[in-house]
Amino acid sequence: METNTKAHLAGGPRDGSSQDAGDRALLEIEIDGMIHRYIRTTKQRDGGTVYNYDGMVAPGGGEPGVEDPAARVASPKADAEGQ
């Protein structure tokens, strides 16, 4: 049985393009130093599987200065859940 490994990318910076995905459920593509993620769906198109855009992330995780943990406000439910 022949397995089709063609991924059709939907959304994001590579919308409408295709590439070989192998059997991966998650594609990560580096563009201008950032990682763009595409997730496999159950949809088929033109003999391949559709992968939906899932967003952009920094390769090293969160960027410095984006969030200050000391300034974070706790959810009102957090105190009630702890009791």
Protein Blocks (a to p, Z undefined) as FASTA:
>chain_A
ZZdfbdcdeejjkgoiacdekjafbdcddeehiacdddddfbdeehiacdddebjcdfkl
paehkacfklpccdfklmmmmZZ
